[in-house]
C-alpha cells in the first residue's frame, strides 16, 4: 500500500495538524484502556502513570 501525504507548509497549519494528531492519538489510547480487562481503579492508575511518564520525559 502506498500512502501519499501532503503536509502543510505554514507554521500555523503544522501546529493545527499536530494538535489534531495528538487529539486522535489520545482518543485511541483511551479507547484501548477502556477495553482492558481490569478495574476502573487500575485503569486510572495506568493513566496517571502514563501522564507522569510524559511529564518527566522531554516530549512535553
PQR file of N, CA, C, O and H, with PARSE charges and radii, in Angstrom:
ATOM      1  N   UNK A   1       0.839  -1.160   0.000 -0.4000 1.5000
ATOM      2  CA  UNK A   1       0.000   0.000   0.000 -0.0000 2.0000
ATOM      3  C   UNK A   1       0.894   1.236   0.000  0.5500 1.7000
ATOM      4  O   UNK A   1       1.854   1.316   0.767 -0.5500 1.4000
ATOM      5  N   UNK A   2       0.586   2.165  -0.834 -0.4000 1.5000
ATOM      6  CA  UNK A   2       1.307   3.424  -0.881 -0.0000 2.0000
ATOM      7  C   UNK A   2       0.446   4.507  -0.251  0.5500 1.7000
ATOM      8  O   UNK A   2      -0.768   4.559  -0.450 -0.5500 1.4000
ATOM      9  H   UNK A   2      -0.194   2.100  -1.457  0.4000 1.0000
ATOM     10  N   UNK A   3       1.101   5.365   0.511 -0.4000 1.5000
ATOM     11  CA  UNK A   3       0.399   6.475   1.145 -0.0000 2.0000
ATOM     12  C   UNK A   3       1.092   7.755   0.726  0.5500 1.7000
ATOM     13  O   UNK A   3       2.309   7.881   0.858 -0.5500 1.4000
ATOM     14  H   UNK A   3       2.087   5.323   0.673  0.4000 1.0000
ATOM     15  N   UNK A   4       0.335   8.688   0.231 -0.4000 1.5000
ATOM     16  CA  UNK A   4       0.860   9.981  -0.170 -0.0000 2.0000
ATOM     17  C   UNK A   4       0.372  11.018   0.827  0.5500 1.7000
ATOM     18  O   UNK A   4      -0.830  11.184   1.031 -0.5500 1.4000
ATOM     19  H   UNK A   4      -0.654   8.586   0.124  0.4000 1.0000
ATOM     20  N   UNK A   5       1.307  11.704   1.437 -0.4000 1.5000
ATOM     21  CA  UNK A   5       0.937  12.728   2.409 -0.0000 2.0000
ATOM     22  C   UNK A   5       1.424  14.076   1.916  0.5500 1.7000
ATOM     23  O   UNK A   5       2.572  14.224   1.494 -0.5500 1.4000
ATOM     24  H   UNK A   5       2.284  11.569   1.271  0.4000 1.0000
ATOM     25  N   UNK A   6       0.552  15.039   1.974 -0.4000 1.5000
ATOM     26  CA  UNK A   6       0.919  16.409   1.655 -0.0000 2.0000
ATOM     27  C   UNK A   6       0.809  17.190   2.953  0.5500 1.7000
ATOM     28  O   UNK A   6      -0.289  17.440   3.449 -0.5500 1.4000
ATOM     29  H   UNK A   6      -0.380  14.919   2.316  0.4000 1.0000
ATOM     30  N   UNK A   7       1.944  17.567   3.490 -0.4000 1.5000
ATOM     31  CA  UNK A   7       1.974  18.242   4.778 -0.0000 2.0000
ATOM     32  C   UNK A   7       1.823  19.750   4.597  0.5500 1.7000
ATOM     33  O   UNK A   7       2.258  20.304   3.588 -0.5500 1.4000
ATOM     34  H   UNK A   7       2.836  17.363   3.086  0.4000 1.0000
ATOM     35  N   UNK A   8       1.218  20.398   5.556 -0.4000 1.5000
ATOM     36  CA  UNK A   8       1.045  21.844   5.474 -0.0000 2.0000
ATOM     37  C   UNK A   8       2.393  22.565   5.538  0.5500 1.7000
ATOM     38  O   UNK A   8       3.343  22.090   6.159 -0.5500 1.4000
ATOM     39  H   UNK A   8       0.865  19.948   6.376  0.4000 1.0000
ATOM     40  N   UNK A   9       2.446  23.705   4.889 -0.4000 1.5000
ATOM     41  CA  UNK A   9       3.701  24.455   4.831 -0.0000 2.0000
ATOM     42  C   UNK A   9       3.768  25.560   5.874  0.5500 1.7000
ATOM     43  O   UNK A   9       4.851  25.878   6.365 -0.5500 1.4000
ATOM     44  H   UNK A   9       1.674  24.091   4.384  0.4000 1.0000
ATOM     45  N   UNK A  10       2.652  26.140   6.214 -0.4000 1.5000
ATOM     46  CA  UNK A  10       2.678  27.244   7.173 -0.0000 2.0000
ATOM     47  C   UNK A  10       2.835  26.712   8.593  0.5500 1.7000
ATOM     48  O   UNK A  10       2.401  25.601   8.899 -0.5500 1.4000
ATOM     49  H   UNK A  10       1.772  25.883   5.815  0.4000 1.0000
ATOM     50  N   UNK A  11       3.454  27.504   9.451 -0.4000 1.5000
ATOM     51  CA  UNK A  11       3.660  27.120  10.850 -0.0000 2.0000
ATOM     52  C   UNK A  11       2.317  26.893  11.553  0.5500 1.7000
ATOM     53  O   UNK A  11       2.171  25.943  12.322 -0.5500 1.4000
ATOM     54  H   UNK A  11       3.806  28.406   9.202  0.4000 1.0000
ATOM     55  N   UNK A  12       1.354  27.752  11.293 -0.4000 1.5000
ATOM     56  CA  UNK A  12       0.040  27.637  11.920 -0.0000 2.0000
ATOM     57  C   UNK A  12      -0.647  26.335  11.516  0.5500 1.7000
ATOM     58  O   UNK A  12      -1.205  25.636  12.362 -0.5500 1.4000
ATOM     59  H   UNK A  12       1.472  28.523  10.668  0.4000 1.0000
ATOM     60  N   UNK A  13      -0.608  26.016  10.245 -0.4000 1.5000
ATOM     61  CA  UNK A  13      -1.234  24.780   9.768 -0.0000 2.0000
ATOM     62  C   UNK A  13      -0.517  23.548  10.325  0.5500 1.7000
ATOM     63  O   UNK A  13      -1.164  22.553  10.652 -0.5500 1.4000
ATOM     64  H   UNK A  13      -0.154  26.584   9.558  0.4000 1.0000
ATOM     65  N   UNK A  14       0.816  23.606  10.435 -0.4000 1.5000
ATOM     66  CA  UNK A  14       1.566  22.495  11.024 -0.0000 2.0000
ATOM     67  C   UNK A  14       1.191  22.316  12.487  0.5500 1.7000
ATOM     68  O   UNK A  14       1.042  21.188  12.956 -0.5500 1.4000
ATOM     69  H   UNK A  14       1.342  24.413  10.169  0.4000 1.0000
ATOM     70  N   UNK A  15       1.040  23.413  13.206 -0.4000 1.5000
ATOM     71  CA  UNK A  15       0.642  23.361  14.610 -0.0000 2.0000
ATOM     72  C   UNK A  15      -0.742  22.740  14.753  0.5500 1.7000
ATOM     73  O   UNK A  15      -0.964  21.890  15.615 -0.5500 1.4000
ATOM     74  H   UNK A  15       1.162  24.330  12.825  0.4000 1.0000
ATOM     75  N   UNK A  16      -1.678  23.173  13.896 -0.4000 1.5000
ATOM     76  CA  UNK A  16      -3.037  22.634  13.942 -0.0000 2.0000
ATOM     77  C   UNK A  16      -3.043  21.137  13.632  0.5500 1.7000
ATOM     78  O   UNK A  16      -3.756  20.369  14.279 -0.5500 1.4000
ATOM     79  H   UNK A  16      -1.498  23.864  13.196  0.4000 1.0000
ATOM     80  N   UNK A  17      -2.254  20.725  12.649 -0.4000 1.5000
ATOM     81  CA  UNK A  17      -2.163  19.307  12.319 -0.0000 2.0000
ATOM     82  C   UNK A  17      -1.600  18.525  13.510  0.5500 1.7000
ATOM     83  O   UNK A  17      -2.094  17.444  13.832 -0.5500 1.4000
ATOM     84  H   UNK A  17      -1.674  21.349  12.123  0.4000 1.0000
ATOM     85  N   UNK A  18      -0.581  19.064  14.155 -0.4000 1.5000
ATOM     86  CA  UNK A  18      -0.005  18.419  15.327 -0.0000 2.0000
ATOM     87  C   UNK A  18      -1.011  18.277  16.449  0.5500 1.7000
ATOM     88  O   UNK A  18      -1.048  17.248  17.125 -0.5500 1.4000
ATOM     89  H   UNK A  18      -0.180  19.942  13.893  0.4000 1.0000
ATOM     90  N   UNK A  19      -1.825  19.295  16.653 -0.4000 1.5000
ATOM     91  CA  UNK A  19      -2.848  19.246  17.697 -0.0000 2.0000
ATOM     92  C   UNK A  19      -3.915  18.208  17.372  0.5500 1.7000
ATOM     93  O   UNK A  19      -4.346  17.468  18.255 -0.5500 1.4000
ATOM     94  H   UNK A  19      -1.795  20.130  16.104  0.4000 1.0000
ATOM     95  N   UNK A  20      -4.338  18.148  16.134 -0.4000 1.5000
ATOM     96  CA  UNK A  20      -5.336  17.158  15.730 -0.0000 2.0000
ATOM     97  C   UNK A  20      -4.780  15.742  15.849  0.5500 1.7000
ATOM     98  O   UNK A  20      -5.492  14.827  16.262 -0.5500 1.4000
ATOM     99  H   UNK A  20      -3.987  18.749  15.416  0.4000 1.0000
ATOM    100  N   UNK A  21      -3.524  15.563  15.493 -0.4000 1.5000
ATOM    101  CA  UNK A  21      -2.898  14.249  15.612 -0.0000 2.0000
ATOM    102  C   UNK A  21      -2.804  13.837  17.079  0.5500 1.7000
ATOM    103  O   UNK A  21      -3.090  12.689  17.417 -0.5500 1.4000
ATOM    104  H   UNK A  21      -2.946  16.307  15.157  0.4000 1.0000
ATOM    105  N   UNK A  22      -2.409  14.755  17.944 -0.4000 1.5000
ATOM    106  CA  UNK A  22      -2.318  14.455  19.380 -0.0000 2.0000
ATOM    107  C   UNK A  22      -3.690  14.096  19.938  0.5500 1.7000
ATOM    108  O   UNK A  22      -3.810  13.184  20.756 -0.5500 1.4000
ATOM    109  H   UNK A  22      -2.177  15.688  17.669  0.4000 1.0000
ATOM    110  N   UNK A  23      -4.712  14.802  19.505 -0.4000 1.5000
ATOM    111  CA  UNK A  23      -6.072  14.520  19.957 -0.0000 2.0000
ATOM    112  C   UNK A  23      -6.498  13.117  19.512  0.5500 1.7000
ATOM    113  O   UNK A  23      -7.053  12.355  20.304 -0.5500 1.4000
ATOM    114  H   UNK A  23      -4.615  15.543  18.841  0.4000 1.0000
ATOM    115  N   UNK A  24      -6.242  12.784  18.262 -0.4000 1.5000
ATOM    116  CA  UNK A  24      -6.597  11.463  17.736 -0.0000 2.0000
ATOM    117  C   UNK A  24      -5.863  10.368  18.500  0.5500 1.7000
ATOM    118  O   UNK A  24      -6.469   9.370  18.888 -0.5500 1.4000
ATOM    119  H   UNK A  24      -5.791  13.403  17.619  0.4000 1.0000
ATOM    120  N   UNK A  25      -4.564  10.547  18.716 -0.4000 1.5000
ATOM    121  CA  UNK A  25      -3.779   9.530  19.410 -0.0000 2.0000
ATOM    122  C   UNK A  25      -4.273   9.331  20.841  0.5500 1.7000
ATOM    123  O   UNK A  25      -4.382   8.197  21.308 -0.5500 1.4000
ATOM    124  H   UNK A  25      -4.072  11.358  18.400  0.4000 1.0000
ATOM    125  N   UNK A  26      -4.571  10.427  21.538 -0.4000 1.5000
ATOM    126  CA  UNK A  26      -5.043  10.289  22.918 -0.0000 2.0000
ATOM    127  C   UNK A  26      -6.400   9.598  22.967  0.5500 1.7000
ATOM    128  O   UNK A  26      -6.657   8.820  23.885 -0.5500 1.4000
ATOM    129  H   UNK A  26      -4.482  11.348  21.159  0.4000 1.0000
ATOM    130  N   UNK A  27      -7.272   9.865  22.002 -0.4000 1.5000
ATOM    131  CA  UNK A  27      -8.570   9.187  21.950 -0.0000 2.0000
ATOM    132  C   UNK A  27      -8.386   7.689  21.734  0.5500 1.7000
ATOM    133  O   UNK A  27      -9.103   6.884  22.328 -0.5500 1.4000
ATOM    134  H   UNK A  27      -7.064  10.498  21.256  0.4000 1.0000
ATOM    135  N   UNK A  28      -7.427   7.311  20.885 -0.4000 1.5000
ATOM    136  CA  UNK A  28      -7.175   5.896  20.628 -0.0000 2.0000
ATOM    137  C   UNK A  28      -6.631   5.201  21.875  0.5500 1.7000
ATOM    138  O   UNK A  28      -7.013   4.069  22.172 -0.5500 1.4000
ATOM    139  H   UNK A  28      -6.845   7.965  20.403  0.4000 1.0000
ATOM    140  N   UNK A  29      -5.750   5.870  22.596 -0.4000 1.5000
ATOM    141  CA  UNK A  29      -5.206   5.305  23.833 -0.0000 2.0000
ATOM    142  C   UNK A  29      -6.323   5.095  24.844  0.5500 1.7000
ATOM    143  O   UNK A  29      -6.405   4.038  25.469 -0.5500 1.4000
ATOM    144  H   UNK A  29      -5.441   6.789  22.355  0.4000 1.0000
ATOM    145  N   UNK A  30      -7.180   6.088  25.008 -0.4000 1.5000
ATOM    146  CA  UNK A  30      -8.281   5.962  25.967 -0.0000 2.0000
ATOM    147  C   UNK A  30      -9.235   4.835  25.595  0.5500 1.7000
ATOM    148  O   UNK A  30      -9.723   4.121  26.470 -0.5500 1.4000
ATOM    149  H   UNK A  30      -7.114   6.947  24.500  0.4000 1.0000
ATOM    150  N   UNK A  31      -9.503   4.671  24.303 -0.4000 1.5000
ATOM    151  CA  UNK A  31     -10.362   3.567  23.863 -0.0000 2.0000
ATOM    152  C   UNK A  31      -9.756   2.217  24.243  0.5500 1.7000
ATOM    153  O   UNK A  31     -10.459   1.318  24.703 -0.5500 1.4000
ATOM    154  H   UNK A  31      -9.106   5.252  23.592  0.4000 1.0000
ATOM    155  N   UNK A  32      -8.443   2.087  24.045 -0.4000 1.5000
ATOM    156  CA  UNK A  32      -7.772   0.827  24.382 -0.0000 2.0000
ATOM    157  C   UNK A  32      -7.774   0.587  25.887  0.5500 1.7000
ATOM    158  O   UNK A  32      -7.980  -0.538  26.341 -0.5500 1.4000
ATOM    159  H   UNK A  32      -7.872   2.818  23.671  0.4000 1.0000
ATOM    160  N   UNK A  33      -7.544   1.640  26.654 -0.4000 1.5000
ATOM    161  CA  UNK A  33      -7.545   1.499  28.109 -0.0000 2.0000
ATOM    162  C   UNK A  33      -8.923   1.081  28.597  0.5500 1.7000
ATOM    163  O   UNK A  33      -9.033   0.217  29.466 -0.5500 1.4000
ATOM    164  H   UNK A  33      -7.376   2.554  26.285  0.4000 1.0000
ATOM    165  N   UNK A  34      -9.973   1.681  28.052 -0.4000 1.5000
ATOM    166  CA  UNK A  34     -11.335   1.324  28.465 -0.0000 2.0000
ATOM    167  C   UNK A  34     -11.642  -0.146  28.221  0.5500 1.7000
ATOM    168  O   UNK A  34     -12.428  -0.746  28.956 -0.5500 1.4000
ATOM    169  H   UNK A  34      -9.884   2.383  27.346  0.4000 1.0000
ATOM    170  N   UNK A  35     -11.029  -0.733  27.194 -0.4000 1.5000
ATOM    171  CA  UNK A  35     -11.294  -2.133  26.847 -0.0000 2.0000
ATOM    172  C   UNK A  35     -10.481  -3.121  27.682  0.5500 1.7000
ATOM    173  O   UNK A  35     -10.720  -4.326  27.601 -0.5500 1.4000
ATOM    174  H   UNK A  35     -10.391  -0.247  26.597  0.4000 1.0000
ATOM    175  N   UNK A  36      -9.531  -2.642  28.478 -0.4000 1.5000
ATOM    176  CA  UNK A  36      -8.704  -3.550  29.261 -0.0000 2.0000
ATOM    177  C   UNK A  36      -9.550  -4.308  30.289  0.5500 1.7000
ATOM    178  O   UNK A  36     -10.485  -3.750  30.863 -0.5500 1.4000
ATOM    179  H   UNK A  36      -9.338  -1.664  28.544  0.4000 1.0000
ATOM    180  N   UNK A  37      -9.218  -5.570  30.513 -0.4000 1.5000
ATOM    181  CA  UNK A  37      -9.981  -6.385  31.464 -0.0000 2.0000
ATOM    182  C   UNK A  37      -9.482  -6.187  32.907  0.5500 1.7000
ATOM    183  O   UNK A  37      -9.018  -7.133  33.543 -0.5500 1.4000
ATOM    184  H   UNK A  37      -8.459  -6.024  30.046  0.4000 1.0000
ATOM    185  N   UNK A  38      -9.581  -4.967  33.406 -0.4000 1.5000
ATOM    186  CA  UNK A  38      -9.177  -4.698  34.785 -0.0000 2.0000
ATOM    187  C   UNK A  38     -10.128  -3.659  35.380  0.5500 1.7000
ATOM    188  O   UNK A  38     -10.979  -3.105  34.684 -0.5500 1.4000
ATOM    189  H   UNK A  38      -9.958  -4.199  32.888  0.4000 1.0000
ATOM    190  N   UNK A  39      -9.968  -3.412  36.660 -0.4000 1.5000
ATOM    191  CA  UNK A  39     -10.885  -2.498  37.343 -0.0000 2.0000
ATOM    192  C   UNK A  39     -10.656  -1.048  36.915  0.5500 1.7000
ATOM    193  O   UNK A  39      -9.618  -0.698  36.353 -0.5500 1.4000
ATOM    194  H   UNK A  39      -9.277  -3.863  37.225  0.4000 1.0000
ATOM    195  N   UNK A  40     -11.654  -0.224  37.197 -0.4000 1.5000
ATOM    196  CA  UNK A  40     -11.546   1.201  36.887 -0.0000 2.0000
ATOM    197  C   UNK A  40     -10.380   1.823  37.649  0.5500 1.7000
ATOM    198  O   UNK A  40      -9.672   2.682  37.122 -0.5500 1.4000
ATOM    199  H   UNK A  40     -12.497  -0.508  37.653  0.4000 1.0000
ATOM    200  N   UNK A  41     -10.186   1.389  38.883 -0.4000 1.5000
ATOM    201  CA  UNK A  41      -9.080   1.906  39.674 -0.0000 2.0000
ATOM    202  C   UNK A  41      -7.730   1.609  39.040  0.5500 1.7000
ATOM    203  O   UNK A  41      -6.840   2.459  39.027 -0.5500 1.4000
ATOM    204  H   UNK A  41     -10.761   0.692  39.311  0.4000 1.0000
ATOM    205  N   UNK A  42      -7.583   0.400  38.517 -0.4000 1.5000
ATOM    206  CA  UNK A  42      -6.335   0.032  37.849 -0.0000 2.0000
ATOM    207  C   UNK A  42      -6.141   0.845  36.568  0.5500 1.7000
ATOM    208  O   UNK A  42      -5.023   1.242  36.240 -0.5500 1.4000
ATOM    209  H   UNK A  42      -8.306  -0.291  38.528  0.4000 1.0000
ATOM    210  N   UNK A  43      -7.229   1.085  35.854 -0.4000 1.5000
ATOM    211  CA  UNK A  43      -7.151   1.878  34.632 -0.0000 2.0000
ATOM    212  C   UNK A  43      -6.734   3.312  34.961  0.5500 1.7000
ATOM    213  O   UNK A  43      -5.922   3.908  34.252 -0.5500 1.4000
ATOM    214  H   UNK A  43      -8.137   0.762  36.121  0.4000 1.0000
ATOM    215  N   UNK A  44      -7.293   3.859  36.038 -0.4000 1.5000
ATOM    216  CA  UNK A  44      -6.922   5.213  36.447 -0.0000 2.0000
ATOM    217  C   UNK A  44      -5.449   5.294  36.849  0.5500 1.7000
ATOM    218  O   UNK A  44      -4.771   6.276  36.547 -0.5500 1.4000
ATOM    219  H   UNK A  44      -7.952   3.376  36.614  0.4000 1.0000
ATOM    220  N   UNK A  45      -4.963   4.266  37.524 -0.4000 1.5000
ATOM    221  CA  UNK A  45      -3.543   4.232  37.892 -0.0000 2.0000
ATOM    222  C   UNK A  45      -2.669   4.185  36.641  0.5500 1.7000
ATOM    223  O   UNK A  45      -1.616   4.820  36.586 -0.5500 1.4000
ATOM    224  H   UNK A  45      -5.514   3.468  37.770  0.4000 1.0000
ATOM    225  N   UNK A  46      -3.108   3.436  35.652 -0.4000 1.5000
ATOM    226  CA  UNK A  46      -2.367   3.350  34.394 -0.0000 2.0000
ATOM    227  C   UNK A  46      -2.301   4.711  33.707  0.5500 1.7000
ATOM    228  O   UNK A  46      -1.239   5.127  33.243 -0.5500 1.4000
ATOM    229  H   UNK A  46      -3.964   2.919  35.697  0.4000 1.0000
ATOM    230  N   UNK A  47      -3.435   5.401  33.643 -0.4000 1.5000
ATOM    231  CA  UNK A  47      -3.469   6.728  33.027 -0.0000 2.0000
ATOM    232  C   UNK A  47      -2.575   7.685  33.805  0.5500 1.7000
ATOM    233  O   UNK A  47      -1.817   8.447  33.206 -0.5500 1.4000
ATOM    234  H   UNK A  47      -4.297   5.064  34.020  0.4000 1.0000
ATOM    235  N   UNK A  48      -2.656   7.654  35.131 -0.4000 1.5000
ATOM    236  CA  UNK A  48      -1.817   8.521  35.958 -0.0000 2.0000
ATOM    237  C   UNK A  48      -0.333   8.238  35.725  0.5500 1.7000
ATOM    238  O   UNK A  48       0.469   9.167  35.624 -0.5500 1.4000
ATOM    239  H   UNK A  48      -3.273   7.035  35.618  0.4000 1.0000
ATOM    240  N   UNK A  49       0.027   6.974  35.641 -0.4000 1.5000
ATOM    241  CA  UNK A  49       1.423   6.603  35.409 -0.0000 2.0000
ATOM    242  C   UNK A  49       1.893   7.080  34.034  0.5500 1.7000
ATOM    243  O   UNK A  49       3.024   7.544  33.888 -0.5500 1.4000
ATOM    244  H   UNK A  49      -0.624   6.220  35.723  0.4000 1.0000
ATOM    245  N   UNK A  50       1.030   6.967  33.035 -0.4000 1.5000
ATOM    246  CA  UNK A  50       1.389   7.429  31.690 -0.0000 2.0000
ATOM    247  C   UNK A  50       1.588   8.941  31.680  0.5500 1.7000
ATOM    248  O   UNK A  50       2.539   9.438  31.077 -0.5500 1.4000
ATOM    249  H   UNK A  50       0.111   6.591  33.154  0.4000 1.0000
ATOM    250  N   UNK A  51       0.700   9.671  32.339 -0.4000 1.5000
ATOM    251  CA  UNK A  51       0.844  11.129  32.404 -0.0000 2.0000
ATOM    252  C   UNK A  51       2.114  11.529  33.137  0.5500 1.7000
ATOM    253  O   UNK A  51       2.812  12.452  32.717 -0.5500 1.4000
ATOM    254  H   UNK A  51      -0.073   9.267  32.829  0.4000 1.0000
ATOM    255  N   UNK A  52       2.414  10.842  34.225 -0.4000 1.5000
ATOM    256  CA  UNK A  52       3.634  11.134  34.982 -0.0000 2.0000
ATOM    257  C   UNK A  52       4.869  10.870  34.120  0.5500 1.7000
ATOM    258  O   UNK A  52       5.829  11.640  34.140 -0.5500 1.4000
ATOM    259  H   UNK A  52       1.847  10.093  34.566  0.4000 1.0000
ATOM    260  N   UNK A  53       4.831   9.778  33.369 -0.4000 1.5000
ATOM    261  CA  UNK A  53       5.947   9.450  32.480 -0.0000 2.0000
ATOM    262  C   UNK A  53       6.135  10.554  31.436  0.5500 1.7000
ATOM    263  O   UNK A  53       7.261  10.970  31.161 -0.5500 1.4000
ATOM    264  H   UNK A  53       4.051   9.153  33.353  0.4000 1.0000
ATOM    265  N   UNK A  54       5.040  11.017  30.865 -0.4000 1.5000
ATOM    266  CA  UNK A  54       5.141  12.091  29.861 -0.0000 2.0000
ATOM    267  C   UNK A  54       5.663  13.382  30.478  0.5500 1.7000
ATOM    268  O   UNK A  54       6.470  14.080  29.864 -0.5500 1.4000
ATOM    269  H   UNK A  54       4.126  10.679  31.088  0.4000 1.0000
ATOM    270  N   UNK A  55       5.219  13.699  31.666 -0.4000 1.5000
ATOM    271  CA  UNK A  55       5.694  14.915  32.339 -0.0000 2.0000
ATOM    272  C   UNK A  55       7.192  14.860  32.599  0.5500 1.7000
ATOM    273  O   UNK A  55       7.878  15.880  32.535 -0.5500 1.4000
ATOM    274  H   UNK A  55       4.564  13.132  32.165  0.4000 1.0000
ATOM    275  N   UNK A  56       7.696  13.663  32.893 -0.4000 1.5000
ATOM    276  CA  UNK A  56       9.118  13.502  33.191 -0.0000 2.0000
ATOM    277  C   UNK A  56       9.983  13.326  31.950  0.5500 1.7000
ATOM    278  O   UNK A  56      11.211  13.362  32.036 -0.5500 1.4000
ATOM    279  H   UNK A  56       7.138  12.835  32.945  0.4000 1.0000
ATOM    280  N   UNK A  57       9.359  13.139  30.819 -0.4000 1.5000
ATOM    281  CA  UNK A  57      10.136  12.966  29.584 -0.0000 2.0000
ATOM    282  C   UNK A  57      10.344  14.328  28.932  0.5500 1.7000
ATOM    283  O   UNK A  57       9.795  15.335  29.378 -0.5500 1.4000
ATOM    284  H   UNK A  57       8.362  13.110  30.750  0.4000 1.0000
ATOM    285  N   UNK A  58      11.127  14.341  27.894 -0.4000 1.5000
ATOM    286  CA  UNK A  58      11.415  15.591  27.195 -0.0000 2.0000
ATOM    287  C   UNK A  58      10.377  15.902  26.128  0.5500 1.7000
ATOM    288  O   UNK A  58      10.491  16.910  25.431 -0.5500 1.4000
ATOM    289  H   UNK A  58      11.573  13.522  27.532  0.4000 1.0000
ATOM    290  N   UNK A  59       9.378  15.059  25.995 -0.4000 1.5000
ATOM    291  CA  UNK A  59       8.351  15.256  24.964 -0.0000 2.0000
ATOM    292  C   UNK A  59       7.504  16.482  25.284  0.5500 1.7000
ATOM    293  O   UNK A  59       7.204  17.279  24.396 -0.5500 1.4000
ATOM    294  H   UNK A  59       9.286  14.240  26.561  0.4000 1.0000
ATOM    295  N   UNK A  60       7.122  16.633  26.533 -0.4000 1.5000
ATOM    296  CA  UNK A  60       6.223  17.726  26.915 -0.0000 2.0000
ATOM    297  C   UNK A  60       6.990  18.935  27.358  0.5500 1.7000
ATOM    298  O   UNK A  60       6.392  19.949  27.716 -0.5500 1.4000
ATOM    299  H   UNK A  60       7.366  15.985  27.255  0.4000 1.0000
TER
END
